[in-house]
Amino acid sequence: MPRFSHIIFDLDGTLTDNTAGIRNSLLYAMEHMQIQGYSEEILEKSIGPPLQWCFSNLLGLNERDTKLAVEYFREYFGEKGWRENDPYPGIYELLERLYFNGVKMFIATAKFEKYAQQIIEHFEFDKYVTQLKGADYGGKNATKTNLISQLLTTNQLTPSKEIVVVGDTIFDIEGGKENGLATIAVTYGFGKEEDLKNAEPDFLVDSVEELFEILV
């Protein structure tokens, strides 16, 4: 019998590597906003968290400019960026095995829900996933805590350690903990290993193979 009855996966950095698509979308937005002098570290930190948080907290944009930067990001991402993406090796096999083992799977992502849905349909993850919950258009509902809470409520799930959140950033781990769930941090994604360790997840894994050993 599987250790966990329900799994809530993050998308970017956990199931797929969308580094190129997100990076190119960020560069497109920054170019059109005439933002210069940003560091490579800023770009790295902008992959994973909600877009609005990145533009306002990492680049210091005001509310109006943040909204405009998000629009530019989505202009590129909606046309090209979402396709600049690849599932991590072993993810298909993991999802398939979990599905046939009777584990219920969900996705909670800070990505705009419309694009996230396109991605999981493109890669045919949707045949394994019970429900996806992503950010709304304005980004006001993009925190992992809220997204996970909504999945639990919608599916009438009572928080327990039999439900686990799997993600590559501290936002995923914090979201799982704040909802009373077990957590698994993956270090092969966008988050820094030191930050993930400091978040004190229940499990820390370095590869899809290690994730397979815990979940299956």
FENFEN-V256618 format. One record per residue. N is the residue number from 1. RES is the residue in one small letter. SS is DSSP state (2 for helix, 1 for strand, 0 for the rest). D_FIRST is the distance of its C-alpha to the first C-alpha in Angstrom with 1 decimal. Layout:
N RES SS D_FIRST
N RES SS D_FIRST
This chain:
1 m 0 0.0
2 p 0 3.8
3 r 0 6.5
4 f 0 8.6
5 s 0 8.9
6 h 1 12.4
7 i 1 14.2
8 i 1 18.0
9 f 1 19.7
10 d 0 23.3
11 l 0 25.2
12 d 1 28.2
13 g 0 27.4
14 t 0 23.6
15 l 0 23.1
16 t 1 26.8
17 d 1 29.8
18 n 0 32.5
19 t 2 34.9
20 a 2 37.8
21 g 2 37.7
22 i 2 37.5
23 r 2 40.1
24 n 2 42.5
25 s 2 42.1
26 l 2 42.9
27 l 2 45.9
28 y 2 47.1
29 a 2 47.0
30 m 2 48.7
31 e 2 51.4
32 h 2 52.2
33 m 2 52.2
34 q 0 54.5
35 i 0 52.3
36 q 0 53.3
37 g 0 52.8
38 y 0 49.1
39 s 0 47.2
40 e 2 44.4
41 e 2 42.4
42 i 2 42.9
43 l 2 41.5
44 e 2 38.4
45 k 2 37.8
46 s 0 38.3
47 i 0 35.2
48 g 0 32.2
49 p 0 33.8
50 p 0 35.3
51 l 2 38.5
52 q 2 40.7
53 w 2 39.7
54 c 2 40.4
55 f 2 43.8
56 s 2 44.9
57 n 2 43.6
58 l 2 43.7
59 l 0 46.8
60 g 0 48.5
61 l 0 49.3
62 n 0 50.5
63 e 2 48.8
64 r 2 51.0
65 d 2 50.6
66 t 2 46.8
67 k 2 46.6
68 l 2 48.8
69 a 2 46.9
70 v 2 43.6
71 e 2 45.5
72 y 2 46.7
73 f 2 43.2
74 r 2 41.8
75 e 2 44.8
76 y 2 43.8
77 f 2 40.1
78 g 2 40.3
79 e 2 42.5
80 k 0 41.2
81 g 2 38.9
82 w 2 35.7
83 r 2 36.0
84 e 0 36.6
85 n 0 32.9
86 d 1 30.3
87 p 1 26.4
88 y 0 25.4
89 p 0 24.6
90 g 0 21.0
91 i 2 20.2
92 y 2 20.4
93 e 2 17.9
94 l 2 15.5
95 l 2 15.9
96 e 2 15.7
97 r 2 12.4
98 l 2 10.8
99 y 2 12.8
100 f 2 11.8
101 n 0 8.0
102 g 0 9.3
103 v 0 9.7
104 k 1 13.2
105 m 1 15.6
106 f 1 19.0
107 i 1 22.0
108 a 1 24.4
109 t 1 27.5
110 a 1 31.0
111 k 1 32.3
112 f 1 34.5
113 e 2 32.1
114 k 2 34.3
115 y 2 34.0
116 a 2 30.3
117 q 2 29.8
118 q 2 32.1
119 i 2 30.2
120 i 2 26.7
121 e 2 28.5
122 h 2 30.5
123 f 0 27.5
124 e 0 25.6
125 f 2 22.7
126 d 2 23.5
127 k 2 21.8
128 y 0 18.4
129 v 1 19.4
130 t 1 19.6
131 q 1 22.5
132 l 1 24.6
133 k 1 26.8
134 g 1 29.7
135 a 1 33.1
136 d 0 35.8
137 y 0 39.2
138 g 0 40.8
139 g 0 38.0
140 k 0 38.2
141 n 0 34.5
142 a 0 33.2
143 t 0 31.7
144 k 2 28.0
145 t 2 28.0
146 n 2 29.5
147 l 2 27.5
148 i 2 24.2
149 s 2 25.7
150 q 2 26.8
151 l 2 23.4
152 l 2 22.0
153 t 2 25.0
154 t 2 25.2
155 n 0 21.6
156 q 0 22.0
157 l 0 19.2
158 t 0 19.7
159 p 0 19.5
160 s 0 16.8
161 k 0 15.0
162 e 0 11.7
163 i 1 14.0
164 v 1 15.2
165 v 1 18.4
166 v 1 19.0
167 g 1 22.7
168 d 0 25.6
169 t 0 28.1
170 i 2 28.7
171 f 2 29.0
172 d 2 25.3
173 i 2 24.4
174 e 2 27.0
175 g 2 25.9
176 g 2 22.3
177 k 2 23.8
178 e 2 26.4
179 n 0 23.9
180 g 0 21.9
181 l 0 18.8
182 a 1 17.1
183 t 1 18.8
184 i 1 18.6
185 a 1 22.1
186 v 1 22.8
187 t 0 26.1
188 y 0 26.8
189 g 0 27.9
190 f 0 31.0
191 g 0 30.6
192 k 0 32.2
193 e 2 30.0
194 e 2 32.3
195 d 2 31.9
196 l 2 28.1
197 k 2 28.1
198 n 2 30.5
199 a 0 28.3
200 e 0 25.9
201 p 0 22.4
202 d 0 19.4
203 f 1 18.8
204 l 1 21.5
205 v 1 20.9
206 d 0 23.8
207 s 0 22.3
208 v 2 19.9
209 e 2 18.8
210 e 2 17.9
211 l 2 16.2
212 f 2 14.1
213 e 2 13.1
214 i 2 12.0
215 l 2 10.3
216 v 0 8.6
